[in-house]
């Protein structure tokens, strides 16, 4: 029997635990729901949703690396209308599961229209504003690497959003703290970081980049030290809550992010290695706390800064 209290306060709610799947690594939850009860998750972050349907980039668009994964999916999704009519209603059966919808686009107007449509649904806990995807030619990371553009985006979204706005930050910037502070000043309710680092793998037999897109986003264990450092620095500079992610494969990895200052964590690449990764990490987190006499997981948040 677990003794530790795993609940964490987040966005005026209490999540039953701090672990949620990262957007793009869990689709809309249908496949994983066949394996375990999604109500066990702290929350779910569904796949990036755009105004219109997207087919994504040409294949190949996934590649394994020595310590992670490269992807250039390109935000493939069915578009906001089908997400609202087919995917989000499916998740309402999991009545203890907060739902966070990742929103992407090519222009501020796209993001605004998607958020306006989503704001009609009471079942959504928050939106995660994706201004950091490196795998699309227009939009995405363009907003996430310029503080002024990011602020314009956030202010426009805050005017129409009826739910809290989480802004997902890119590590592909000179100063992520500057971006984080700019987002907080513009009204972001929370931040999530990090999205993937831009990388490339070469097919040496054919003497060309392995991915059809040339470059892709690097995730997995290789990026974890970078992500932990950025979470540590950002949580020292802002007062809004931060969700940490980047290479979390175990419960101890999650504890690192919490001790760096994150209020919750997202698990991405690990889901491709082990479809039970999220619930395993929840169990490992609880077991570690019990073994170390931690009575509430909130005791760990920012512990490395004491």
C-alpha positions as CSV (number, residue, x, y, z in Angstrom):
1,X,0.0,0.0,0.0
2,X,1.3,3.4,-1.0
3,X,1.8,5.9,1.9
4,X,2.9,9.0,0.0
5,X,0.3,11.6,-1.2
6,X,1.0,12.0,-4.9
7,X,-1.5,14.8,-5.6
8,X,-0.1,18.1,-6.9
9,X,-1.9,21.5,-7.1
10,X,-1.9,22.7,-10.7
11,X,-4.0,25.5,-12.4
12,X,-6.5,25.7,-9.5
13,X,-6.9,22.0,-9.6
14,X,-5.5,19.0,-7.8
15,X,-4.0,16.4,-10.2
16,X,-4.0,13.0,-8.6
17,X,-0.4,12.6,-9.5
18,X,2.1,14.8,-11.4
19,X,2.6,12.4,-14.4
20,X,1.0,13.0,-17.9
21,X,1.9,11.8,-21.4
22,X,3.4,14.5,-23.7
23,X,1.6,15.7,-26.7
24,X,2.3,13.7,-29.9
25,X,3.5,10.6,-28.0
26,X,0.1,9.3,-26.9
27,X,-2.2,10.3,-29.8
28,X,-5.7,10.8,-28.3
29,X,-5.4,8.0,-25.8
30,X,-7.5,5.4,-27.6
31,X,-4.7,2.8,-28.1
32,X,-3.3,3.2,-24.5
33,X,-6.9,2.9,-23.1
34,X,-6.9,-0.7,-24.3
35,X,-3.9,-1.4,-22.0
36,X,-4.8,0.4,-18.8
37,X,-7.3,2.8,-17.2
38,X,-6.4,6.3,-18.3
39,X,-7.9,7.6,-15.0
40,X,-4.6,6.5,-13.4
41,X,-2.8,9.4,-15.2
42,X,-2.4,12.8,-13.6
43,X,-3.7,14.3,-16.9
44,X,-3.6,13.6,-20.6
45,X,-2.1,16.0,-23.2
46,X,-3.5,15.0,-26.6
47,X,-1.9,15.4,-30.0
48,X,-1.4,18.8,-31.5
49,X,-4.6,20.1,-33.0
50,X,-4.7,22.5,-35.9
51,X,-7.5,24.4,-37.7
52,X,-7.5,22.1,-40.7
53,X,-6.5,18.4,-41.1
54,X,-2.8,17.8,-41.7
55,X,-1.2,14.8,-43.3
56,X,2.2,15.5,-41.9
57,X,5.6,15.3,-43.5
58,X,6.8,12.7,-46.0
59,X,8.3,9.5,-44.8
60,X,10.7,8.4,-43.4
61,X,9.9,10.7,-40.5
62,X,11.1,8.6,-37.4
63,X,14.6,7.4,-36.6
64,X,16.2,5.8,-33.6
65,X,19.4,7.3,-32.3
66,X,21.9,6.0,-29.7
67,X,20.0,7.6,-26.8
68,X,16.6,8.8,-28.1
69,X,14.5,9.4,-31.2
70,X,14.4,11.8,-34.1
71,X,11.0,12.7,-35.5
72,X,9.6,15.0,-38.1
73,X,5.9,14.0,-38.1
74,X,4.8,17.5,-39.0
75,X,1.8,17.8,-36.7
76,X,-0.4,15.2,-38.5
77,X,-3.9,15.4,-37.0
78,X,-7.5,15.3,-38.2
79,X,-8.2,19.0,-37.6
80,X,-10.1,20.8,-34.8
81,X,-13.6,19.9,-35.9
82,X,-13.0,16.1,-35.9
83,X,-11.0,16.4,-32.7
84,X,-14.0,18.0,-31.1
85,X,-16.6,15.6,-32.6
86,X,-14.7,12.3,-32.4
87,X,-11.7,12.4,-30.1
88,X,-12.5,14.6,-27.1
89,X,-16.0,13.1,-26.6
90,X,-14.3,9.7,-26.3
91,X,-12.2,11.0,-23.4
92,X,-15.2,12.1,-21.4
93,X,-15.7,8.5,-20.2
94,X,-12.6,8.9,-18.1
95,X,-14.2,11.3,-15.7
96,X,-11.2,11.6,-13.4
97,X,-8.8,12.6,-16.2
98,X,-8.0,16.3,-16.8
99,X,-7.7,16.8,-20.6
100,X,-5.1,19.3,-22.0
101,X,-5.3,20.0,-25.7
102,X,-2.1,21.0,-27.5
103,X,-2.8,23.7,-30.1
104,X,-0.7,24.5,-33.2
105,X,-1.0,26.6,-36.3
106,X,0.8,28.6,-39.0
107,X,-0.4,32.1,-38.0
108,X,-1.8,33.8,-34.9
109,X,-5.2,33.8,-36.6
110,X,-5.1,30.0,-36.9
111,X,-4.3,29.5,-33.2
112,X,-7.1,32.0,-32.2
113,X,-9.7,30.2,-34.3
114,X,-8.8,26.8,-32.9
115,X,-8.9,28.0,-29.3
116,X,-12.2,29.8,-29.9
117,X,-13.7,26.5,-31.1
118,X,-12.2,24.5,-28.2
119,X,-13.5,27.0,-25.7
120,X,-17.0,25.8,-26.5
121,X,-16.1,22.5,-24.8
122,X,-16.4,22.2,-21.0
123,X,-14.5,19.0,-20.9
124,X,-11.1,20.6,-21.6
125,X,-9.0,21.5,-18.5
126,X,-6.4,23.7,-20.3
127,X,-4.8,24.2,-23.7
128,X,-1.1,23.9,-24.3
129,X,0.1,26.4,-26.9
130,X,2.6,24.8,-29.2
131,X,4.9,27.6,-30.3
132,X,7.9,25.3,-30.4
133,X,7.5,22.5,-33.0
134,X,10.6,22.3,-35.1
135,X,9.1,20.1,-37.8
136,X,6.8,22.4,-39.7
137,X,7.9,25.0,-42.3
138,X,5.5,27.8,-41.2
139,X,4.5,28.8,-37.7
140,X,5.4,26.8,-34.6
141,X,8.9,27.5,-33.7
142,X,8.9,30.9,-35.4
143,X,6.7,32.1,-32.5
144,X,8.7,30.2,-29.9
145,X,12.1,31.8,-30.7
146,X,11.1,35.5,-30.7
147,X,9.9,36.9,-27.3
148,X,7.8,39.7,-29.0
149,X,6.1,37.3,-31.4
150,X,5.4,34.9,-28.5
151,X,3.8,37.7,-26.5
152,X,1.6,38.8,-29.3
153,X,0.4,35.2,-29.7
154,X,-0.3,34.7,-26.0
155,X,-2.2,38.0,-25.6
156,X,-4.3,37.1,-28.6
157,X,-5.1,33.7,-27.2
158,X,-5.8,35.0,-23.7
159,X,-8.5,37.2,-25.2
160,X,-10.5,34.2,-26.5
161,X,-9.5,31.3,-24.2
162,X,-12.0,30.3,-21.5
163,X,-9.5,27.9,-20.0
164,X,-5.9,28.3,-18.6
165,X,-3.2,28.6,-21.2
166,X,0.0,26.6,-20.9
167,X,2.8,27.7,-23.3
168,X,5.2,25.0,-24.5
169,X,8.7,26.3,-24.9
170,X,11.5,25.4,-27.4
171,X,15.1,24.6,-26.2
172,X,16.3,25.9,-29.6
173,X,16.8,29.4,-28.4
174,X,19.8,31.4,-27.0
175,X,18.1,32.2,-23.7
176,X,15.1,30.1,-22.6
177,X,14.7,32.2,-19.4
178,X,14.1,35.3,-21.5
179,X,11.4,33.4,-23.4
180,X,9.8,32.1,-20.2
181,X,9.7,35.6,-18.6
182,X,8.2,37.1,-21.8
183,X,5.5,34.4,-21.8
184,X,4.7,35.1,-18.1
185,X,4.5,38.8,-18.7
186,X,2.1,38.3,-21.6
187,X,-0.3,36.3,-19.4
188,X,0.6,32.6,-19.7
189,X,-0.9,30.6,-16.9
190,X,1.8,28.0,-16.9
191,X,4.8,26.8,-19.0
192,X,5.9,23.4,-20.3
193,X,9.4,22.6,-21.4
194,X,11.3,21.4,-23.2
195,X,10.1,20.5,-26.7
196,X,12.7,18.7,-28.9
197,X,16.1,19.8,-30.0
198,X,16.8,20.0,-33.7
199,X,18.9,17.1,-34.9
200,X,19.9,15.1,-38.0
201,X,20.9,11.6,-38.8
202,X,22.8,10.6,-42.0
203,X,22.0,7.4,-44.0
204,X,25.7,6.6,-44.8
205,X,24.8,3.9,-47.4
206,X,22.9,6.5,-49.5
207,X,24.9,9.5,-48.4
208,X,21.9,11.7,-47.5
209,X,19.9,12.7,-44.4
210,X,17.8,9.7,-43.1
211,X,14.6,11.7,-42.5
212,X,12.7,12.9,-45.6
213,X,12.5,16.3,-43.9
214,X,16.3,16.4,-43.5
215,X,16.1,17.5,-39.8
216,X,13.9,16.4,-37.0
217,X,13.3,16.9,-33.3
218,X,15.6,14.9,-30.9
219,X,13.9,13.5,-27.8
220,X,14.7,10.8,-25.2
221,X,17.4,10.3,-22.7
222,X,20.0,12.3,-24.7
223,X,18.2,15.5,-24.0
224,X,17.4,15.0,-20.3
225,X,20.4,16.9,-18.8
226,X,19.6,19.9,-21.1
227,X,15.9,19.8,-20.1
228,X,16.6,19.5,-16.3
229,X,19.0,22.5,-16.5
230,X,16.4,24.6,-18.4
231,X,13.6,23.7,-16.0
232,X,15.9,24.6,-13.0
233,X,16.7,28.0,-14.6
234,X,13.2,28.8,-15.7
235,X,11.5,27.9,-12.4
236,X,14.0,30.2,-10.7
237,X,12.9,33.1,-12.9
238,X,9.1,32.8,-13.1
239,X,6.3,32.5,-10.6
240,X,3.9,30.5,-12.7
241,X,4.0,26.6,-12.6
242,X,6.2,24.7,-15.0
243,X,5.7,21.2,-16.4
244,X,9.0,19.5,-17.1
245,X,9.7,17.1,-19.8
246,X,12.6,15.7,-21.9
247,X,13.9,12.2,-21.6
248,X,11.9,11.0,-18.6
249,X,12.1,7.2,-18.7
250,X,11.9,6.3,-15.0
251,X,10.4,7.5,-11.7
252,X,13.8,8.8,-10.7
253,X,14.0,10.8,-13.9
254,X,10.6,12.4,-12.9
255,X,12.0,13.2,-9.5
256,X,14.9,15.0,-11.0
257,X,12.5,17.4,-12.8
258,X,10.4,17.9,-9.7
259,X,13.5,18.7,-7.6
260,X,14.6,21.1,-10.3
261,X,11.4,23.0,-9.7
262,X,8.7,21.4,-12.0
263,X,5.2,21.1,-10.6
264,X,4.4,18.2,-12.9
265,X,6.0,16.2,-15.7
266,X,5.3,14.9,-19.2
267,X,6.5,11.6,-20.5
268,X,7.1,11.4,-24.3
269,X,9.6,9.0,-26.0
270,X,9.3,6.4,-23.2
271,X,5.8,5.6,-24.4
272,X,7.3,4.2,-27.6
273,X,9.7,2.0,-25.7
274,X,7.2,0.9,-23.1
275,X,3.5,1.5,-23.6
276,X,3.0,1.2,-19.8
277,X,5.7,3.8,-19.1
278,X,3.4,6.5,-17.6
279,X,1.8,4.2,-15.0
280,X,5.1,2.5,-14.3
281,X,6.7,5.9,-13.6
282,X,3.8,6.8,-11.3
283,X,4.4,3.6,-9.4
284,X,8.2,4.1,-9.3
285,X,7.7,7.7,-8.1
286,X,5.4,6.5,-5.2
287,X,7.8,3.7,-4.3
288,X,10.8,6.0,-4.2
289,X,8.9,8.5,-2.0
290,X,7.9,5.7,0.4
291,X,11.4,4.4,0.6
292,X,12.8,7.9,1.4
293,X,10.1,8.9,3.9
294,X,8.5,11.5,1.6
295,X,4.9,12.0,2.8
296,X,3.8,14.2,-0.1
297,X,5.3,14.5,-3.5
298,X,5.0,18.3,-3.3
299,X,7.9,18.1,-0.8
300,X,10.1,17.3,-3.8
301,X,9.2,20.4,-5.9
302,X,12.3,22.6,-6.0
303,X,14.0,20.5,-3.4
304,X,17.3,20.8,-5.3
305,X,17.3,24.5,-4.7
306,X,17.2,24.4,-0.9
